[in-house]
């Protein structure tokens, strides 16, 4: 078993907090609120037609929380409900305004992450990307965990997604 040096876990934890807070702050502006509203826009952009239940599970919300989120998305004019796979379900689709809002969220996220990466050399960025690929590919267990891990990703910028590869390869 590998035991990292004493500082590595603390550094990773601090880095995770830095990146998380910068992303949350960045996406709050375009979405008008942080957290689930911005995440829902991106999830629905990349997975049109999912149900509120799927969205609830991917975002880790309670059933009332998901209902409130879908209601807020509708109030902004960002989502429309269409008939789902069965008579009881409703498929969620972004409106053109919702797609534009999702793009705004992704642009803000990218700007914030670029600022975090700015002090690194090209070689350091490549090394960081290699480490991230290795760690992420082993975390996915099913389609829901894939959607969870990539809920704020700009999937167009990551054509060879290591998280998706991990799902396809069984997390190896």
C-alpha positions in Angstrom: 0.0 0.0 0.0 1.3 3.4 -1.0 1.4 5.9 1.9 1.9 9.4 0.5 4.3 11.8 2.1 2.7 13.8 4.9 2.0 16.9 2.9 0.4 15.4 -0.3 -3.1 14.8 1.2 -3.2 18.3 2.7 -2.1 19.9 -0.6 -4.7 17.9 -2.5 -7.4 18.9 -0.1 -6.5 22.5 -0.3 -6.3 22.4 -4.1 -9.7 20.7 -4.2 -11.2 23.5 -2.0 -9.6 26.2 -4.1 -10.8 24.8 -7.4 -14.3 24.1 -6.0 -14.8 27.5 -4.6 -13.5 29.2 -7.8 -15.8 27.2 -9.9 -18.8 27.8 -7.7 -18.2 31.5 -7.6 -17.7 31.7 -11.4 -20.9 29.8 -12.3 -23.1 31.7 -9.8 -23.2 34.8 -12.0 -24.5 33.3 -15.2 -26.9 31.0 -13.4 -28.1 33.6 -10.9 -27.3 31.1 -8.2 -24.5 28.6 -7.5 -24.6 24.9 -7.2 -27.4 22.8 -8.5 -28.9 25.5 -10.8 -25.7 25.8 -12.8 -25.0 22.1 -12.7 -28.5 21.3 -13.9 -28.1 23.6 -16.9 -24.9 21.8 -18.0 -26.3 18.3 -17.3 -29.5 19.1 -19.4 -27.4 20.6 -22.2 -25.4 17.3 -22.5 -28.2 14.9 -21.6 -31.4 16.3 -23.1 -34.5 14.3 -22.2 -33.5 13.0 -18.8 -36.2 13.0 -16.0 -36.3 15.1 -12.8 -35.5 11.8 -11.0 -32.3 11.3 -13.0 -31.4 14.9 -12.4 -32.1 14.4 -8.7 -29.8 11.4 -8.4 -27.0 13.0 -10.5 -27.0 16.2 -8.5 -27.5 14.5 -5.1 -30.8 16.3 -4.3 -33.8 15.3 -2.4 -37.1 14.8 -4.3 -38.5 18.1 -3.1 -35.2 19.8 -3.9 -35.3 18.4 -7.5 -38.9 19.6 -7.9 -37.9 23.0 -6.7 -34.9 23.1 -9.0 -37.0 22.1 -12.1 -39.5 24.7 -11.1 -36.8 27.4 -10.9 -35.4 26.3 -14.3 -38.9 26.7 -15.7 -39.4 30.1 -14.1 -36.2 31.3 -15.8 -37.5 30.0 -19.1 -34.6 27.6 -19.4 -36.4 24.2 -19.4 -39.4 22.7 -20.9 -41.1 19.5 -19.9 -42.1 17.0 -22.7 -43.7 13.6 -22.6 -41.2 11.0 -21.2 -40.6 7.4 -21.9 -43.8 6.4 -20.1 -47.0 8.1 -19.2 -45.8 9.1 -15.7 -42.5 10.6 -16.6 -41.6 14.0 -18.1 -38.5 14.5 -20.2 -36.6 17.8 -19.5 -35.2 19.7 -22.4 -33.4 23.1 -22.4 -35.0 25.9 -24.3 -32.8 28.0 -26.6 -32.4 30.4 -23.6 -31.4 27.5 -21.4 -28.8 26.4 -23.9 -27.4 30.0 -23.9 -27.4 30.0 -20.1 -25.5 26.7 -20.0 -22.9 28.0 -22.4 -22.5 31.1 -20.2 -22.0 28.8 -17.2 -19.3 26.8 -19.1 -17.5 29.9 -20.3 -17.4 31.3 -16.7 -16.2 28.0 -15.4 -13.4 27.8 -18.1 -12.2 31.3 -17.3 -12.0 30.5 -13.6 -10.1 27.2 -14.1 -7.7 28.9 -16.6 -6.9 31.5 -13.9 -6.1 28.7 -11.5 -3.8 27.0 -14.0 -2.2 30.2 -15.2 0.9 29.9 -12.9 1.8 26.4 -14.3 4.2 25.8 -17.2 3.0 23.7 -20.1 4.9 20.7 -18.7 3.2 21.1 -15.3 -0.2 21.3 -17.0 0.5 18.1 -18.9 1.6 16.4 -15.7 -1.5 17.6 -13.8 -3.7 16.4 -16.7 -2.0 12.9 -16.6 -2.6 12.7 -12.8 -6.2 13.8 -13.1 -6.9 11.2 -15.9 -5.4 8.4 -13.8 -7.4 9.4 -10.7 -10.7 10.0 -12.5 -10.8 6.9 -14.7 -10.9 4.7 -11.5 -13.8 6.6 -9.9 -16.6 5.8 -12.2 -18.8 2.9 -11.5 -21.9 3.4 -13.6 -23.6 6.0 -15.9 -24.9 7.9 -12.9 -21.4 8.3 -11.4 -20.1 9.3 -14.9 -22.8 12.0 -15.0 -22.0 13.1 -11.5 -18.3 13.5 -12.0 -18.8 15.3 -15.3 -21.8 17.5 -14.3 -19.9 20.7 -14.8 -17.6 19.6 -17.7 -17.6 21.1 -21.1 -17.8 17.8 -22.9 -16.9 19.3 -26.2 -13.4 20.1 -24.8 -12.7 16.6 -23.6 -13.3 14.2 -26.6 -11.3 11.4 -25.0 -13.0 11.7 -21.6 -11.0 9.5 -19.1 -14.1 9.2 -16.9 -16.1 7.7 -19.8 -13.1 5.5 -20.7 -13.1 4.3 -17.1 -16.8 3.3 -17.4 -16.2 1.6 -20.7 -13.2 -0.3 -19.4 -14.8 -1.2 -16.1 -12.8 1.2 -14.0 -9.4 -0.4 -14.7 
